[in-house]
Amino acid sequence: MFIFIKHGDNQQFLVNSNCSVLVMLHYIRSKVGLSKTDTIDLCDEMGTMKLLFLLKTPREYASKFLTARSTYYVCRVERGPPGTRIENAYKAFVPLLKKPEPALIDALRIQCDLLEKSRLKMLRSQEAKKAVAVESSANLPNKSSRRSDERATRTTRFTRLTRPTRPTRPTRPTRRGTVEALRVDGSYRRELG
């Protein structure tokens, strides 16, 4: 299954989409002359981004996300400056065309803004979860008081379990640390002591 890729000054080439997304994007980067570190994606003629660069599993087949015999434009994904707080921010989706249509640029700008808002919303929710986790851990007792509480609980459970419910039987110690208990019939039974 093949797709058409348009770039530059109305140049185009065919790409076999029956391969992994990772391999296909690598091939497209080399065909349009971009470096391996440049983040790219494809958009259709209406300006709808395919968001292939966000896939969790880039080894999936590209044919799963792209329509056969369709035309796609190569877009560079511009992010914030590296080493800054906003390095993961989405700045723009830039089509690699000499003269892109204004409708295409508007559609890409709107999608970029929506993606950035979604990213910020996710960051806020993660920060809120961290704040709740810190508050809940601050309300827990410290380790030393928790240990003493556990010891008291264990001691209470142990005394409950070891409290005799019937009269004790006479025992005699043996060499190996076991105790022989006298049975009702007069014979001795070995128990760990």
BELTA-V784643 format. One record per pair of residues at least 6 apart in sequence whose C-alpha atoms are under 8 Angstrom apart, sorted by the first residue. I is the first residue (numbers start at 1). J is the second residue. D is the distance in whole Angstrom. If there is no record, write none. Layout:
BEGIN
I|J|D + I|J|D
END
This chain:
BEGIN
1|16|6 + 1|17|6 + 1|18|6 + 1|63|7 + 1|68|6 + 1|69|7 + 2|14|6 + 2|15|5 + 2|16|4 + 2|17|6 + 2|18|8 + 2|68|6 + 2|69|6 + 3|14|6 + 3|15|5 + 3|16|7 + 3|17|7 + 3|66|8 + 3|67|7 + 3|68|6 + 3|69|5 + 3|70|5 + 3|71|6 + 3|72|7 + 4|12|7 + 4|13|6 + 4|14|5 + 4|15|6 + 4|69|7 + 4|70|6 + 4|71|5 + 4|72|6 + 5|12|5 + 5|13|5 + 5|14|6 + 5|15|7 + 5|71|6 + 5|72|5 + 5|73|6 + 5|74|7 + 6|12|4 + 6|13|7 + 6|71|7 + 6|72|6 + 6|73|5 + 6|74|7 + 6|97|8 + 7|32|7 + 7|73|6 + 7|74|6 + 7|95|8 + 7|96|5 + 7|97|5 + 7|98|8 + 8|96|6 + 8|97|4 + 8|98|5 + 9|97|6 + 9|98|5 + 9|99|7 + 10|97|7 + 10|98|8 + 15|24|8 + 15|28|8 + 16|24|8 + 17|24|7 + 17|61|7 + 17|62|5 + 17|63|5 + 17|66|7 + 17|68|8 + 18|61|6 + 18|62|6 + 18|63|5 + 19|60|8 + 19|61|5 + 19|62|6 + 19|63|7 + 20|58|7 + 20|59|5 + 20|60|5 + 20|61|4 + 20|62|5 + 21|52|7 + 21|58|5 + 21|59|6 + 21|60|6 + 21|61|6 + 21|62|5 + 22|58|5 + 22|59|6 + 24|62|7 + 25|40|7 + 25|41|8 + 26|36|7 + 29|35|7 + 29|36|7 + 29|38|8 + 29|40|8 + 30|36|8 + 38|76|7 + 38|77|8 + 39|53|7 + 39|76|6 + 39|77|5 + 39|78|8 + 40|53|7 + 40|74|7 + 40|75|6 + 40|76|4 + 40|77|5 + 41|49|7 + 41|50|7 + 41|51|6 + 41|52|6 + 41|53|6 + 41|74|6 + 41|75|5 + 41|76|6 + 41|77|7 + 42|49|6 + 42|50|6 + 42|51|7 + 42|52|7 + 42|72|6 + 42|73|6 + 42|74|5 + 42|75|6 + 43|49|4 + 43|50|6 + 43|72|5 + 43|73|5 + 43|74|7 + 43|75|7 + 44|50|8 + 44|70|8 + 44|71|6 + 44|72|5 + 44|73|6 + 45|71|7 + 45|72|6 + 45|73|7 + 45|104|8 + 46|104|6 + 46|107|8 + 47|103|8 + 47|104|5 + 47|105|8 + 47|107|5 + 47|108|6 + 48|107|7 + 48|108|7 + 48|111|8 + 49|108|7 + 49|111|8 + 50|65|7 + 50|66|8 + 52|58|8 + 73|95|7 + 73|96|7 + 73|97|8 + 74|95|6 + 74|96|6 + 75|93|6 + 75|94|5 + 75|95|4 + 75|96|6 + 76|93|6 + 76|94|5 + 76|95|6 + 76|96|7 + 77|90|7 + 77|91|8 + 77|92|6 + 77|93|5 + 77|94|7 + 78|90|6 + 78|91|5 + 78|92|5 + 78|93|6 + 78|94|7 + 79|87|6 + 79|88|6 + 79|89|5 + 79|90|5 + 79|91|5 + 79|92|7 + 80|86|5 + 80|87|4 + 80|88|6 + 80|89|5 + 80|90|7 + 80|91|6 + 81|87|5 + 89|116|6 + 89|119|8 + 90|112|6 + 90|113|8 + 90|115|7 + 90|116|6 + 91|112|7 + 92|108|8 + 92|109|7 + 92|112|6 + 93|108|6 + 93|109|7 + 93|112|6 + 94|105|8 + 94|108|8 + 95|105|8 + 169|181|7 + 169|182|6 + 169|183|8 + 170|181|6 + 170|182|6 + 171|179|7 + 171|180|6 + 171|181|5 + 171|182|6 + 172|179|6 + 172|180|6 + 172|181|7 + 173|179|5 + 173|180|7 + 174|180|7 + 177|192|7 + 177|193|6 + 178|190|6 + 178|191|6 + 178|192|5 + 178|193|5 + 179|190|6 + 179|191|5 + 179|192|6 + 179|193|6 + 180|188|5 + 180|189|5 + 180|190|4 + 180|191|6 + 181|188|5 + 181|189|5 + 181|190|6 + 181|191|7 + 182|188|4 + 182|189|6 + 183|189|7
END
